[in-house]
Amino acid sequence: MPFFSSEKLKRREIEIDRSAITCDSPEVKKRLSRIDANYRQLDSMLSDIESTISNDQRLSQIDATIKTVTQTAKKKRKWRRPNKPR
């Protein structure tokens, strides 16, 4: 069961605007650089996973199966509380 729609899962580049940093606190700079490094590492890991899936025949078949199942699945109704008798 997919938790996110394909629209939300589209790849987006996260850019950090370094010119907007106005705080001179070393703690803030250290925190921002750590966040930047973590995003670079995450992007690298996701790229590795995508390339592994595209290069491995078995994983690409599983990926294709998942895509077809999610496209053909019926959308479930939202659960609603039953009306209480008055």
C-alpha positions in Angstrom: 0.0 0.0 0.0 1.7 3.3 -1.1 1.7 6.0 1.5 2.6 8.8 -0.9 1.3 9.6 -4.3 3.7 9.5 -7.3 3.4 13.3 -7.5 4.8 13.7 -4.0 7.6 11.2 -4.7 9.0 13.1 -7.7 12.7 14.0 -7.4 13.3 17.5 -6.4 16.7 19.2 -5.9 17.1 20.9 -2.5 19.1 24.0 -2.8 20.5 26.0 0.1 20.8 29.7 -0.6 24.0 30.6 1.1 23.5 34.4 0.5 20.5 34.3 2.9 22.6 33.3 5.9 22.7 36.4 8.1 23.6 35.0 11.5 27.3 35.1 12.5 26.9 32.5 15.2 29.3 29.6 14.8 26.8 27.2 16.2 24.2 28.2 13.5 26.9 27.9 10.7 27.9 24.5 12.0 24.3 23.3 12.1 23.6 24.6 8.6 26.8 22.9 7.2 25.8 19.6 8.9 22.3 19.8 7.4 23.8 20.5 4.0 26.2 17.6 4.3 23.3 15.3 5.4 21.3 16.3 2.4 24.2 15.7 0.1 24.7 12.2 1.6 21.0 11.5 1.3 21.0 12.5 -2.3 24.0 10.3 -3.0 22.3 7.3 -1.2 19.1 7.7 -3.1 21.0 8.0 -6.4 22.8 4.8 -5.6 19.6 3.0 -4.8 18.0 4.2 -8.0 20.9 3.1 -10.1 21.0 -0.3 -8.3 17.3 -0.8 -9.1 17.7 0.1 -12.7 20.8 -2.1 -13.2 19.5 -5.2 -11.4 17.0 -7.1 -13.5 15.3 -8.7 -10.6 14.8 -5.4 -8.8 13.6 -3.6 -11.9 11.0 -6.4 -12.4 9.8 -5.9 -8.8 9.7 -2.1 -9.3 7.6 -2.6 -12.5 5.2 -4.9 -10.7 4.8 -2.4 -7.8 4.1 0.4 -10.3 1.4 -1.7 -12.1 -0.2 -2.7 -8.9 -0.4 0.8 -7.6 -1.9 2.1 -10.9 -4.6 -0.6 -11.0 -5.5 -0.5 -7.3 -8.9 0.9 -6.3 -8.9 4.0 -4.1 -10.3 3.1 -0.7 -13.1 5.1 0.8 -12.3 7.1 3.9 -13.5 5.6 7.1 -16.4 7.4 8.6 -17.8 7.0 12.0 -21.3 5.5 12.0 -24.1 7.8 12.8 -25.3 7.5 16.4 -29.1 7.0 16.7 -30.8 9.9 18.4 
